[in-house]
Amino acid sequence: MNKKIVLIGAGSANFGLGTISDIYKSKILEGSTITLHDINAKTLENTKNIANKYKQELGVNFTIEATTNRQDALKNADFCIISIEVGNRFDLWDQDWKIPLQYGIKQIYGENGGPGGLFHSLRIAPVIVNICDDIVKICPDAIVFNYSNPMQRVCHAVTTKHPDLKFIGLCHEIASMERQLPTLMETDYSNIEIKAGGLNHLSILIEAKYKDTQKDGYPIIRKKFENYYSQLTSEYYPSKPGGERGVFFELYKIYGYLPITTDSHLGEYIQWAYSVADHEAIIEFYDNYKKRCLTFYDDESHYAEYFKFDNKMNERIIPILEAIIEDSNIEESAVNLPNNNFIESLPNGIVIEIPGLLNKSGVTGIELKNYPKEFSSLLNNQVSTIELTTEAVLKKSKHSAYLAMLSDPVVDNPKNAENLLTTMLDFQKDHLGYLK
């Protein structure tokens, strides 16, 4: 195989080396060129050196290239994988999260939803749109995968401007089902068939079946649900069993479906979430995640495990690429694509998270029939916020940004929202100064 795979944001913690190590494990991709691109020359060089070190140690047949020039990186690309951040991520994240609280806006986490998610979107979406401008010019037939948050708004901005671009959003959260369902359903994951979807970070398990019997798995999930999840721990909040499950449990109790992710993500989109969220665990998660990212390259043990061939792949992207190349026509459990009657109760054009079919054409969405309308009412609360964020990005409109904030379910005071926007435009003028 001789494909060109471009990793945009290759110098970032986790993404670059995790993806490279998975590519190294692929026999189907062997012989391909891996082009590393980042605007940070230092971290890019570090990633390249580590990639070449393990390439030699493992004896794998890949070509490694690295460049800070995006146009050069994109030439003849078959696949582009984007995972970037803009500016000093954690300093800006702290502002996104904490400053709205000073204006009385009860938002959670500040990464994807609420005003914090808006500011994050306004910084990063224009950059990714510009990247895709180059892709359309230089390698228009490339298939593009995005990992950058806020997923809903980034993907909607790109697909609005470039509707013909093969642009797919991918998120790690669906992997929680692979870890959790085998215990709940008392069978190997290979024997489980799932249907899940909604909006990214606000999605639910619609259906879980045993492949061998086609028996519904939800009765046993419901039987074991409370005991299992109240005891579940994470490497990011090891001190608290059942951490980050306040909103999670409330959603399950109200709607009767298993949420795919936890409070830090779920709670960003729901007006009542602040009152039930496990804030202590969210803060612990953030602190530990931040520490991991900032110290990732300090110790080889942080990434050496990636390159052990007996370890399974870290990223879903590599099996996806393999399935496309081999025209496998298999199903992937969660991809982010513009709605095209895939979820009937949501408007077309909004980027939703649904199963996808993988073949030589790329990724095609699969309809989620009979999606629960009671849950889609929560999803529809985000539609105007997403659309107005895209309008703000593409039209460079401060007023549209303000309207996007006012349409957000967690914002309840127009004057405070106006003052908050003014403050953030000042604090983040290097990134938001384009809004007029």
Buried (B, 14 or more C-beta within 10 A) or exposed (E): BEBBBBBBBBBBBBBBBBBBBBBBBBEBBBEBBBBBBBBBEEBBBBBBEBBEEBBEEBEBEBEBBBBBEBEEBBEEBBBBBBBBBBBEBBEBBBBBBEBBBEBEBBBBBBBBBBBBBBBBBBBBBBBBBEBBBBBBEBBEEBBBBBBBBBBBBBBBBBBBBBEEBBBBBBBEBBBBBBEBBBEBBEBEEEBBBBBBBBBBBBBBBBBBBBEEEEEEBBEBBEEBBBEBBEEBEBEBBEEBEBBBBBBBBBBBEEBEBBBBBBBBBBBBBBBEBBEBBBBBBBBBBBEBBBEBBEEBBEEEEBBEEBBEEEEEBBBBBBBBBBBBBBEBEBBBBBBBBBBEEBBBBBEEBBBBBBBBBBBEEBBBBBBBEEBBEEBBEBBBBBBBBBBBBBBBBBEBBBBBBBBBBBBBBBBEEEEBBBEBBEBBBEBBEEBBEEBE
